[in-house]
């Protein structure tokens, strides 16, 4: 992953794109071949899936056309699904994957940097309730942690917020692009990597949003509050929200709206970034 970051930063754009697309193709082929032939132990399969999701996000953030990327992945999947499971070449490639990801499968915590905000993943063993995949957000004088939290692997989808004026929201809703109402992300700069766009300009119009209403509200425990937080509120969203979020373009944003008496709404934004890669990373614990 460090070499990938260096390539994206230092290489010429076309060369960097070629490198990233090669990685997308290779990891997609091996993921599909693993599904067909059972090449890897569960922890290696999960590590490969996390790495494939991360490099796919890097390709999109680097300006690769989404339709071209989808076509490349389809070709790679077909290649992997048609593999001869007894092929010597496949076994050599599988050995390289095992060597490459054996160390990664033992990592317990990892940061996924974003352009504006990143994700922190933690798959340490069960026990205390903790953030498993989290991103911090400040909005006005308030602050929020959003992501997956719980005692084990994936946990539940939570937004935990502390409000500077100690106001108490009665509800919250999560807003993200609805795949059924849109053909792709709404990014209001055409072409390129869309770098520098504030998160609020990476959201679709309200007519193209899917809205998840919080299923539960409670006072937040100290273990889930933002850093240096003293008191706050936790809102739990349906499990499907995590699946929908993982399917979004990493350049997009989602929002959490906190609802107060008197029709007051406060909105916090989250960069989608490598949410899918972080969620896949957490499954190493579950397998």
N, C-alpha and C positions, 0 to 999 in steps of 0.2 A: 504493500500500500504506500510505503514511503517512496519507492521508485516511481509509482504511478503519479504521485503528487509532484515529484520533481520533473517528470516528463511533461506534465501539463503546464508547469510554470516556465520551464526553461526552453522547451523545444518550439520550433516554428509551428504555427497552428495546424497546417496540413499534416505534418509529421506526427504531432501529438494526437490528432484525430485518428490517424492510421493505427497508432499504438493502442489507443483506447479501444477502437473497434476490433482489433485483433484479440484483445483480452475478452471483450464481450463475446466474440464468436467462440473462442476456445472454452470459456467457462460455461457457455450455454450448451455447446456440444457435449462436454463432459457431464453436465447435469442431466441432460437427456439420456446419455449412454448409461449413466448410473441408474436412472429409473428403469431402463430396459434390462440391464445386466446385473444390477446389484453389486456394483464395483467396490463400494466403500462402506466402512463402518459408519454407523449413524452420526457420530460426531464429525467425521470428515465430510459427509454429505451436507450437514448443516453449515459447516464452515464454508464449503464451496458455494452454497446458496447465498450466504451472507455476502461473500466476496463478489458474486455475480450481480447481486442487487446494487452493491456499492459502485461497481465499475459502470453499470448501466446509468446510474445517476450522474457519474462523472461525464459520461458521453453527452447526456442531455444538457448539463450545465455548461459543457464546452461548446455548445452550439450545433451539435449533430442533429440533423432533421429527424423528428420523431418517426415519420413514416418510413424513412430509410433504415432507421434503427430497428423498427418492428420487422421489416422485411429481412434484415440480416439475422435477427433472432429466429425467425421462422425457418430460414435455411439451415441455421445451426441446429435447431431442434430436429428437423428432418434428418440431418446428417447423424445426429446422436441416436435417434430412434431406429435408424436402419443399420446401426453398427453390428458387426459380427462379434458376438460376445467372446468368441474364442480367438480373436485376432491377436497376433503378437504385437502389432502396432498399438492396438487399444490397451493392452496390458502395460506397455512401456509408458504410454500417456497417463494411465491410471497411477502408475508408480510415481510419476512426477507430481501428480496432484497430491498423493499421500504425503510425499516428502515436503511439499510446499505448505500444506495446511495442518500438518501434525502439531506444530507449535502453536498455530493460531487457535486450534481447538482447545488449548489449555488456558487461553487468556480469559480472565474473569471480568475485566472492566475495559472499556474502550470508549474513546471520544470520536465522534463523527463531526468534524467542523463543517459549518455552513458558510454561506456568503455573509449573512447577517447574524444568524444564531445557529448553533449546532445542537446535537443530541449527545447525551452521556448515557451509555448503556452499562448495566451492572447485572451480571448473572451469577453472583455469588450465591451460595447455598441457601435453602429455605431457613426461616427463622423469623427475625424481626421484619415488620412491614417496612419496606423501603421503596424508593423510586427505582424501577428496573430500566426505564427508558424515559429520559426527561429533557425538557428544554425550558429555559427561563425566559420570561418576557416582562418588560416594564411598560406600563401604559399610564401616562400622567404621573401621579404620585403613588400609584398602586403597583403591585408586582404579582406575578403568577408563575407557578410551575405547572407544566402540562405534560402528559404522557401516560405511561403505563406504570402502575404501582401495585405492590402486593407482597405477600410472603414468599411466593414462588415465581418461577420464570416470567410469564407474560403479565400476570396480574390483571388489573382492570383499567379502563380508560378514565383518568381523573384530571380535573382542573382544580388546583388549590391556589387560592388567591388571598392576599392580605390587602386591606384597603386603608389608606393613610388616614381617612376621616372616621374609621371604625364603623362605617355604615354596613348594614347586613343585607345582602342580596337575597331575594326570595326564590330566585331561579337562575338557570343558566342554559345556554344553548350553544351547540357547536355547529359552525357553518363551514361547509366545504363544497367543492364543485361536484355537481351531480353528473355522473357519467352518462345517464340516460337522457340528459337534457343538453349535452354538449358533445362536440366531437374532439375536443382537446382543451388545453389550458388557455385561459384568458391572460395574456401578458401584453401590456399595452405599449411595448416597444417591439417593433416587427424585426425579426431576424436576430442573429447573433446570440450571445449567451444571456442577454437581458440583465447584465451586471449593473448594479447600482440602483435598480428599481426598489423603492420602498415597498414593504410587504403589503400595505393596503392597496397598492396598484397591481398586485398579483392575484387579486380575487376576482371571480366572475361577477356579473350583475346578479342581483337577488333572484331574478327569474331562473337562473341556471344553478341555484344553490340547492344542496341537500341540507336539511336542518335536523340535527339530533337534539332533542330536549333531554336535559339531565334527568336520570331516573331516581336519583337520591341526592339529598343535601345533608351535610353534618358539619359540625365544627371540626376543623382539621387538627390532627395530632401534631405534636412538636416534631416528630420524625419526618413529616411530609411538608412542613412549612418552608417557604423560601428562606434562604440564608439570612440569619439575624431576625427572622420573623418572630412575632410574639403571639399573634392570634390570627386566625383566618378561617375561611370556609372551603370545604371540599365538595365538589360536585362529580358524581359518577355518571358516565355516559354508556350507552349500550355497546356490547362487544363488537357489533357490526361496524361501529365507527372506526375501529382500528383497522379492519380489513379494507374499508373504503379509503382511508387515509394512505394506506400502504400502496394503493394503486395510482395515486396522483403523481404528476410530474414533479420532480424534486425542486424545480424552480418556482413552484406555486406557493401560495400561502393559504392557511385556514385561519379562522377567527373563533374566539370564544366571546360571547356576549353575556354579561352579567346584568341581571334585571333587578331593579330597585323600585320601591314604591314611588308613585308619582310619574310613572312612565319613563324613568331615567334608565338609560342603557349605557354601560361602559364596555368598550370592546378592546380585547387584547389579540394580537396577531402572533402566529406561529409559522416559521418557515418549514415547509415540508421536508426539504433536504433529504438526508439519508434515513428517514424514518423506516422505510422498508428494509434497508440493510441492518439497522439496529434491531428491528423486530425479528429478523431472521437470525441474528446473532444470539438473541435470547433463547431461541429454540435449542441451542446446544445443551442447555440444562435439561430440557424436557425429554431428550431422546435417550 
